[in-house]
Amino acid sequence: MAQTLVIRTDIPIITLRLQVLVLALGEVSTWWRTQYLSSAGLKFLERIYPRTAFAAAIHAAGTAARPVHDASTGSNQIYHLFRLPISIEREVQLLLAKTQGASLALEVKPALGDKDKLMTMLDSLATEKSKVAVGALRLGSSADAYQLATYKRMAGAYLRGFQTGDRIFPYMEADQE
């Protein structure tokens, strides 16, 4: 009998915030080649998607970030910030479509393109900065994807990576069935 893991309500919220900040910092730091979360990128998307430009930017930048993470961590039996358990992914997408997405957009838009402001926002999510690491960084197993502390550690790992310029890709190993 498979164990059912309950998603805490704060996990999708911190995950969405973390995704947005990492995507914006990844663009500024050229970890992937998109500019959707820049003022020019958002203006472009607003013409195509007037009501959902921010969500479209998150989706498009996330689509670029996923294979970069996969290449570092390996996409089989691995969870990372842009490839999470489907139950968490669903909750994050629902949040983005609701008022939380709109309020996050208002909060983050003034910082887009400004690495220092984005780093300050990311720092507020991190509980501990990662030790020296480059590349894939194992944070635990799939059960840890349902723990708030994992996302705070993940924020610390990304923070360290963006501070040092070293690409760090935190991940969790999925349980094998």
N, C-alpha and C positions, 0 to 999 in steps of 0.2 A: 504494500500500500504506500503510495507516494505521499510525502509530507507536504502539506499546504502551508506556504509561507504567507504571512499577512504583510501587506505593504503599509508601513506607517505613513500617515498623511504628509509628514514633512519630507519624506524621501523624494517624491516627485518634484516638490518645490525646490529643494536644494539641487536636484539633478538638472532641472531646467535652467536654473541660474548658472550652475557650473558649466553646462553646455554652451550657453550664450557667451559667457566670459571667455571660455577656452576657444570657442570659434572666433570671436573677435580678436583675441590675442594671437591666435594661430595665423590669422590673416595679416595682422600687423607685423608679426615675426616671420612671415613667409614660410610657415610650416606646411601650408598648402596654398595653392595658387588661385584663390578666390578673393573677391572684394565686395561680396554681398553685404557684409556688415560694416560698410563705410558709408559716408554721407552720399557719395555718388552712386554706390550700389543700391542703397535704399531708394534714392530718387528714381533710379531706373525701374526698380521693382514696383514702386508706387504707381507708375503709369500703367503697368500691366495688371497689378493686383492692388487696386486702391485701398481696399479694406484689410487685406491680409499680407501686406508687403513684409512686415517684420517676421511673420511666421514663414513666409516663402523664403526669406533670407536665411533663417535658421535651417530650414529644410535643405536648401541648396548648399550652404556651407557645410552642413553635416554630411551631406552626400560626398563632398570632397574630403572631409576629415576621416570618414570611416575607412577607406582603403589605406590611408597613411597609417592609421592605427593598426589595421589588420596586417599590414606588411611587417610591422615591428613585433606584434604580439602573436601573430598567427590567428586566423579566423576560426579555426576548428576548436570547439570546446573552450572558448574564451569569451569572457564578457569584458567590455571596456565602456567608456563613457558614451560611445556612439554605436554600441551594439550590446544592449542590456537585455535582461529577461523580458519577454513580451509583455508581461503584466505591468512592469515598470514603464516600458516604452509607451504603452497605451495610456497610462495615467499622465505621463509627461505631455503627450500630444493633446490630451483633453485639457490640461492646464493651459497650454499654449493657445488653444482656441477660445478659452474663456477670458474673463476679466483679468486673471493673473498674468496672462500673456501681454495684454494691453498695458497693464501697470508696469510690468517688467520692461517693456519697450520704452515707455516714458522715462523710466529710471536710467536705462542703459544708453539710449540714443545720444545724450550729451557727451558721453565718454567715448563713443566710437571713434577709432582712429587715434586716440590718446592713450598710449601704452601705460603711462604712469597712473592715470585715473582707473583704467581697467585693472591694473595690478593691485591697486588699493582695494577695489571691489572684490577681487579674487582673494586677497589677503584676509578679508573679513569672513570668508567661508572656511579658511584653513585653520585647523587646530594645531598642527605640527608641520614644520617644513621637512621635506624628505631629506634623507641623508644623500650623500653624493651618489648619483645614479644617472645613467644614460641609457636610453632605449627602453625596453620592456621592464616594468617594475611590478612584480607580483604583490598584490595586496591581500590575497586570501582566496577563498573558495566561493562557489556560487551563493552559498548562504550569506556571505558577507555583502552581497549585492542588496540585501534587505536590511542592512545596518547603517544608520545615519553616520556613525563614526567612519565608515569606509569612504564616504563621499567627502568628508572633511579631510581625511588623509589624502584622498585623491586631489583635492584642491591644493593641499600643501605640496604634493609632488609636481603638479603643473606649475605652481608658483615658482618653485625652485628651478624648473626647466626654463621658464620665461625669464627669470632673473639671470641665469647663467648662460642662456642661449643654447643649452643642451636639450635635445628633444627627449622628453621623458613620457612614456606611455604606460600609465598604471592600468592594471587589469586584474581580473579574478578568474580563476580556473572554474569552468563549469563542471558539475558532477557528471561523471560518465554513467550511463544507464546500461 
